[in-house]
Amino acid sequence: MTRSRTAATFSPPVMEARRWLDGVTHPADRPLINVSQAAPVAAPPLALREALASIVMQDTEAHLYGPVLGLPALRQEIAQQWSHSYGGKVQPEQVGITSGCNQAFAAAIAALCDEDDEVILPVPYYFNHRMWLDMSGVTTIPLICGANMIPDAAQAANLITPRTRAIVLVSPNNPCGVEYPASTLRAFMDVARAHDIALIVDETYRDFDSRTGAAHDLFSDPAWDDTLIQLYSFSKAYRLTGHRVGAVLTNPTLMAEIEKFLDTVAICPNQIGQRAALWGMQNLGQWLAGERDEILDRRAAISDHFPALAAKGWKLLGVGAYFAYLEHPFAISSADLAQQLVTDAGILLLPGTMFMPADLPGGESQLRIAFANIDRAGIATLFDRLAKVHV
């Protein structure tokens, strides 16, 4: 039997980490703190659930196939809101709706790449991006970030070959949490355009950026869609993780190629979820602002409590959106330390080795904390437990 596409990559990291819990019990006075996955665990707000119930009962079209590229009203709403928030011009035909942001990435890569092509990923990377490239027969070219965890466009330019098809950025970043400066994104846009390759910018966590106003000016470029492909997720903004709704923004020519992929894989995005996303965009602006404030307070709590770890040799490499990225002081790999923390400290988190190629250094000393589901008090408890860890 020949080797399969899925065999070309590693096991899903979040699922692998969950298996570390098998057979482990946690005492009542020290319950498990799960900071392994960057996803809301609460249901959508009541008003949105009521809207969902109405959609299910009253909108018969929501139960049928819909357009492959998504609900026209949702595409229009994204175009309007993006044009306003980014100070540019986005047309509905430049917007496609997908079954979550991971599918948006997969569709973009399928439309851009052939066998043995190359895509540049800053490392540490979002592991699902690497997994899809592996399964697509596309070579990941790692771009090592500096101490500030922000990639350098000039270094990326040196990695471009005739087989390079795209550079991928995630900002605010997963796993590091850092928010890329507008100047960094502009520099990458210029490099990508000069080499006639795509710049894919995953902005899944844009709603939790600490900065006011637009995080970049890429959409203000009238010709943005000749280079930029933006990805987005509704999972985080409106707690619609189970409904799988994302978006991809690009030029109509590439969108026609993306449509082929989407039609083959899912036929159409979730019809109920799309309507929920549209309702959220039109009605939950104030609620989402409150969610952002809460996440920013948790980010501040990370910084407030980190001195206790810094005194023991830990380093905070990045923090923002849903994530804190740490360097531990111990003489063992983070892959082993992360498993040990489950039993010794009642903490489930992911090691940096899951965000790095195995042949590159750095991941063995790094850990990711996804703090979106623990409040300020929970963060204090988490750091108290980490400060007591001895190896």
N, C-alpha and C positions, 0 to 999 in steps of 0.2 A: 504494500500500500504506500502511495506517495505521501510526502509530508504535507500537511494541510496548512492553509493560511493562518488559522488560529494558533497552530503550534509554533508559529514564528515569533510569538510574543509571550509575555509573562502572565501569570494569573492576576485577576483584578485585585489590586492592593487592599481595598476596603474589605472585600470578602475574605481575603487571606487573614487580615487582622482580626476580623470577627471570630475566626476559628480559634484564635488564641484564648477565647473565653470558654471554649469547650471544657467542661469538667472543673471549672474554677468557680468557687463560691466566694461571695463578698459579705463580710459581717454587716449587720444592721447599722452599726455605728460608723462604718466606713464603706458606704455604697460606692459602686463603680462610677467613676467620672469618665464619660465617653466623649472624647474630643477628637475622634478619628475621622468623622465625615462632615463635609461642609454643606449641610442641608438642614433647612428648618424641620423640626419635628412636630411643631404645632400645626393645627388645621388652619385653613384660611380664615380671615376674620368673619364674624357672624354675618355681616351684611353681604359679603361675597358668597357665603354658603347659601344664603337665602336667594341670591340671584341665580346661583347654580341650580337650586331646586326648581325655580321658576323656568329656567332654560330647559331642564329635563322634562317638565310637565307640559310646557306651553309651546316650545319651539320644535316642531316636528322635523325641520331641516337639520337640526343638530344631531339627529340619529342616522343621517344618510351620508353617503360619500359627498365630499365637497371638492373644491378646486385643489389640485395638487400643490400649488404654491400658496395655498392658504385663503382664509376668509378675506374677501376684498375690503370689507370695512376695517379689519384689523391692520391690513397692509397700509391702508390710507391713514389710519390713526398713528401708526408708527412713523410714517413719512412726515406727517404734520408735526408731531411732537419732536422728532429728531431734528427737523429743519429749524424749529424754534430753539431747542436747547443747545444745539451745536452751532447755531448761527450760519447755517449753510442751506443747501437745497437738496432735499431727498424726494424722489418721486415714488409713487406706489409700485411702479414696475421695477424699481430697484430693491424692493423688499420681498423676501420670501419667508414663509412660516414653516417651521420644521418641528419634528417631534423631539423637542429638547435641544439644548445647545450642543451636546455631543453629536447629534445627528447633523446639525448645521456644519460642524467641523468636518465630519465624514463626507458630507455632500460636497463641500468646497474642495477637499483634497481629491475626491473622485473626479471632479470636473477639471481639476488643474493638472493632475499628475498621471504619468505612465509608469510602467515597470522600471525600476532602477533609477527613477528620478530622485532628487534630493530636496529636503526641506530643513531649514535652519530653525532649531529650537533653543532658546536660552535655557541653561540649566542652573539651578533645579527647574525641571519642567513639570507640567501637569501630566500625570502618567497616562491618562486616557488618550491624550494627543499622541504620545509615543506608541501606545498600543495600536492605534488605528494606522499609523504610518507603517508599523511592522506588518500588520495584516494586509496592507495594500501593496507590499513589495517596494515601499518607498524608504530610502535611507535617511535616517535622522542624523543631521550634522549638528553636534552640540556647540553652542556658543556659551562659553563660561562667563558668568557674571562676576563682577568685582565684589569687594567687601560690602558695598552698599546694596548688593543684589539687583542692580540696574544694568541691563546689557548695554553694550557700546556699539553704535551703528558702524563705526569705522572698522571695528574688529569683525563685524558681520560681513562687511564688504569683502574682506580678505578671504572669507570662506566660500564665496560664490563661485560656482563653476558652470560650465555649459549645461549641467544637469539640474541646476537649482531652479526650483519652480516657485518657492515662497519662503518668506520669513514669518514666523508665528510669534506674536506677543500676547501676553495676558496681563491686563491692567485694569483695576488693582489685581495684583498677582496672586495666583495660586501655584505654588504653596507658600510663597514668602510674604504675601500681604502688602508689599511695597506698591506705591502709586507712581507710575512712571511719569516724569515731567513731560509737559507738552513739547518741550524742545527735543526730548529723546524720541518721542513718537514722530515728530516732524523729520528728524534726521533719518529715521528708519524709512519713512515714506520717500524721502529723496533718494536714498540708496536703492530701494526697491524699484522706483520708477526709472532711475538711471540704468538699471540692469534688466529692465523689462520683465520683472517678476512680481508676484503678488505680495502684498503685506496683509496678513491676516491678523486682525486685532480682536481678541476675545474679551468682551467687556461684560461678562456675566455679572460682575460685582459693581457695576457702574453706579447703582443706586445707593451704594454705601461708601462712596468716595468721600473723604473728609474735606475736599476742596469745594468751594462754592463756584458756581458757574460751570462752563464746559471744561472737561479735563484736557481737551486738545482742540485744535482748529482744523483737523483734517477734512471735515465735511465742508469747510468754508471754501475749499479749493473747488472751482467749478468742474474740474475734471477728476474729482476724487475717485470716481468708480473705474478709472483706467488702471488703478493700482490697489486701492483699499478694498478689503473684504472685512466687514465687521460682523461679529457674532454676538448674540445676546440670548439671555435666558429669562423667562418669566417665573422660574421656579423659586428664586430667592426673593424677588420683589413682592409677590403676592401669595407665597407659600403654596404654589401650584406644582410641587414636585411630582405628585402622582398623576398629574394630567399631561405632562410632557409637552410643553410648548416653548419653542425657541424661535429665533429669527436669524436670517442671514441677509446682509445688505451688500449688493454688488451691481455690476452693470448688467443690462438685460441680455446681452449675448451669453455671458457666463451663466446667468440665471436660467437660460434655456437648457444648458447642460446639466445644471443642478436639478432641474425639473425631471430629467430622465432618471436620475438617481432616486429622487424622492418617490416618483411614481412606481418604480420597481420595488422599493423597500417597504413603503407604508401606504401608498396610493394617495392618502391625504393626511394632514395632521389631525390630532384629536379635535373633533368638532365642538364638543362641550368645553374642553379646555380653552380653545381659541376664543369662544364667546366669553368665558370667564376672564381671560386676559384682557379682552377689549373692555369689559365692564370695569375691571380694575383700573385700567389706564384712564378711563373717563370719570371714575367716581372715588378713587382711593388715594388721590394725591396727598391729602393731609395725613391720612393714616400711614402712608409710606414714609412721609417725612418723620413721623414719630418712630417708625421702625429704624430709620437711619440714625436718629438721635440715640436710640438705645444701643445700637451696634457701636457707635462712636464712643459711648460711655464705657462699654466693655473694652474697647481698644484702649481708652485712657486707664482703665483698671489694670490692664496688662503692664503699662508703663509705671503705674503707681506701685505695684507690688513686685516689680522685677528686681529692685535693689536687693531683696533677700536672696535671690538666686545669684545675682552678680557677685555678692560677697563670697559665694562658694565656687566661683570660677565659671559660671554660665555666661553666655553672651546672647543678647537679643539682636539677631541679624536682620529682622524685618517684622513689621506689624502693620496691619491694616485690613479693611474689609472684614472677612471672617477669620483671619489667620494671624498667628504669631509663629515665627520661625526661629528656632533656638539652636545654639551650639552648646553641647554638654561638655563637662570637663573630665569625663571618665576615660579610662584606657581600654574600653571595649567598644565594639561597633554598635551603632544605634539600632541595628537590626536585632541584636541580642538584648540591648537595654530596653527597647520598646516592649519586648515580650516579658522581660523581668518586671517591668513596671505594672503589668496586669496583676501579678500575684503579690508583689512587694508593696505596691502603693495604691492599688485599685484604680489605675489610670489606663485608659486605652487611647493611644495616639499612634501616629505613623512615623516610622523612621525615615531619615533623609535618604537612605538607600533606595527607597521606593520612588524617588524623584530624580534619580541620577543614573546614568549608564554605569554598569558594573565596573568598567575599566577606568573610570575617572574618580579622583579622590574628592573628599569633602562630605559626601552623604553619610559616611560612617560616624561623623561627629555631629550630625544635625537631626533635629526632630521638628515635626509640624504639629501645632496645636490649632484645631478648628474650634474657636470659642463662641460661635454664634448661638449655641444652645446652653450656655452656662452664663448666669448673671454675674454681677460684680462680686457677690458673696461667694459664688461658686469658683470664680477665678482666684479669690483669696485662698480658698481651701485647696485648690489645685496647686498653687505655688507653695503653700505650706507643705503639702505632701512631697513635692519635688525637692524642696530644700532639705528634707530629711532623708533623701535617698543616699545610700552608701553602696559602693560597688567594690 
